[in-house]
Amino acid sequence: MKRLFIGSTSLLILFIIICVYACNKKPCGDYTCYNKGILLYDTDNCKCICPANTRGENCEINLIDSIDGDYNTIDTCTMINSISKIIQLDDSTFNLKNLGDFTCSGGDYYIKFVIKNDLINIDSQYVCPTLGTFDGYLFFGSGIIDYETKKIIIDYTVNYYSGGSNQIEKCRVFYEKL
């Protein structure tokens, strides 16, 4: 009986050691995904699935970090070559300062846009209204970012009332990071 107990106990201890080792074994070792990337293990292959706005084998490149800052701009509507600023608001939302350099009695104006991967979306928004005399400029558009060259192209439409009629301008602006 004593032998049976020792043998059973030894088997149980061996089983526990094997289970603990198997349960704690990480199939990907120290392979790490950054910026909230998801680690996938598929038949002896570890890889990261990167969230929007990140790149790299381990999602280590946060594309958004490179967008914030000053840019040289050329606008096809106003034909103005100027310095403009892009300001980061959160993980994927930014402000463009003075898109198109239209006249605004309140001074600077900001157009909000969202980035997903290399695409820009500008939802419809009014800026620069003057109480009782001017409804403001209605902006909307889209664009693309080349993260390697640090260049951005935005196609936008601005709609406003001037000289007794509605004005619609379709414009393109080129941004090059300084």
Secondary structure, DSSP 8 states (H G I E B T S, - for coil): -HHHHHHHHHHHHHHHHHHHHHHH--TTTT----TT-EEEE-SS-EEEE--TTEESTTS-EEGGGGT-EEEEEEETTT--EEEEEEEE-SSSEEEEETGGG---TTS--EEEEEEETTEEEEEEEEE--BTTTB--EEEEEEEEEETTTTEEEEEEEEEEEETTEEEEEEEEEEEEE-
